[in-house]
């Protein structure tokens, strides 16, 4: 029986939460998210003198009566956020007893729910036939079913690299969340490119426990599920130590690169429960607020 | 460095199956992983960080091959040459038989050997324990497991020259015995002879002298009318012609000198002596050669003595005929059981007197009753005869049939023939009297019709009256003399050429005499109630074994002294190799545990 991505009780728990972004968005359609722009919401922000060309509909006529000068009444414009979620559905993600891709789908599902609940717009990007496809921007809770459908139809029959595909993408300023295991030569270029696109990037790295701490013994031939390349290894204490050293270096480099570009990096083991991931890992990282 | 058993390097071929097994075992278990991204870096790291990382992949194989190599080297018995013996235990075996008295540069071979041994001991370490054995026909253990160098050196210096021949078989078995008990003991053997022993375990110090040697190998006599003829056999072991004088002494007086010109090989010289009163003859070569002691030979002249034999029988012609044809027998016959004393041998056929004679040895045939020498058992009829291999039954090969035979019981007599597994002929010595008992009548058997019958009677006669004839035979140094005393003897002593007297009886039966280390004349003195009798016998060296070794050595080399071993000695280090193998095995275990 196929496992459900989310259950209703978990969704109920999410009702009090929303996505938290440090970015104050300047662009986008009207929404629930306060922007730096002065707009047409009911929340007062400031006054300034009228200059030709301003929208005279915003002139505060009461102030003109008192000061005989034209002033414009400024309001904070509330805009909706544009959330881009990238899910790496290559073969390397479709691995592990606690399948990494399934865990990633769960996270995408919940983040999408939060986005839609907060009247923000979400676009889920995924690989299909070795090209990057997207669900298109969706808004409103009633579109949550569409997200579920997209996620259900995602498979891992892709040999391409998600970061390479991201580099072909042109998107507007917004929030980007990438779920991947980062086993890619182009991971740094991908991070850099999303930063170039002015994305508030959160990289959620999902790894299996055998990738964090291998438990193989004896003489083994490790076969890559993506390209079937093989590596002969005589497992020994020295080899395990060397792997651990390489693993730490791998994680540190990604974290440092993210920090460098003002992005977040969250490491998640596929062994963790979705509640733990949501309330502990993502909560502590400031993704949820 | 060398190897005592290099042939065992053939075991290195076992590398092949080990490598094949390793390669077969080395098959990797395939495991699918999400990405080899990190693992490829790990492998590169290991190869870069450790120059021998490729080697490390096969470290277990390398260690296994090393263990195997060391084990094979251990089997090949590796050694290195050292001038400093480092043995823990040394067995010094010194041949001090007659041939070691050969002279070489005014020193005997034994003295040269002793000097070498002392040198060897002096340069050895203080922990070495020495056991010293000398061998001639007897083996003597002079000291055992002593680490006191000065004590061992003194004992070596005190080794005396023996005039005896050597006993190679015994010394070989003794060395084998030592090596079986402790294979690490170093055996140093000093001899002038070739030994049939595995020399890989012993250090053979071989000595030889090429100086000429001539020996009197035989001296015999024969009684003739008006005197005796003596035949002297002289052997020249050298290829050169040797001129010398042969001096003949009788009772310590020179009676003849013969000029000899000796070619290589044997020369026989017959000398006629016109005197019937000669007791001893000494033949001596007047020559200065390699071995002094084989230039002289001693011979005792035994008086012809007639043995008085009394046959008490009611007309047993078979016995009478068989006894009458024996040499030196004066046969008396009687049917009366009342007999007088004064005979050397009594033959009772059937009935026995109340009191048996005590002054002669006795043959009982079909005894009618038990005596103090034996008891009669049950009567057996028809059955199997089994002849034992005894002196009495010597040369009697054919079986015979007995119709009725009575069992002879005596724990002091030896069994010669069994009839239905019961003793029927027994012989032996009880106190002073030699006794032979035949438990059946000659007429109840076909033995008298067999060729072996006169031989049996002759054997019985030799057994019962061999006391004097024994000394006619050639007795060699260190041989044991089993003197057969007369039944009337009260006591008996033997004096050797150094006039040391040894009492051999009482008690009776007499002890065997073994103080025969000197060559020359020995005197046996038997005391009776009414007098005494002196018998002279001679002891000579064994020229056959000891004098002719030079002949063999000449064909080998022409140097004066040859020592096969050099100053350098072989020191085995196979134990170190074995320990190394064990160490590597432990390392391999550690690597294996670490890897897994």
Interface residues (C-beta under 8 A of the other chain):
Chain A: X91 X92 X93 X95 X96 X100 X181 X183 X184 X208 X210 X211 X216 X217 X218 X219 X220 X221 X222 X223 X224 X225 X226 X229 X230 X231 X232 X233 X234 X235 X236 X237 X238 X239 X242 X243 X245 X246 X247 X250
Chain B: X26 X27 X28 X29 X30 X31 X32 X33 X34 X35 X36 X37 X38 X39 X40 X41 X42 X43 X45 X46 X49 X57 X594 X595 X596
